[in-house]
């Protein structure tokens, strides 16, 4: 797994290996963007998602996406630009 994180509020660009992941939604994780179970005392539960083959994904960091945990461009990110295209 490699992290190519962008500016705050913009999508988190990251290459992930096949497995199940949990995207933090409480903001308390010490392992952002992934859950480390810091939410146990809160009500925000992590978003579970599966990756079936190694690929670069863009995880929503603004909270506006209708396709969470993935970015759908509602933050203003141009997902059609060459920089944002998945390989």
Secondary structure, 3 states (H helix, E strand, C coil): CEEEECCCCCCEEEEECCEEEEECCCCCCCCCCECCCHHHHCCCCCEEEEECCCEEEEECCCCCCCCCCECCCCCCCCCCCCCCCCC
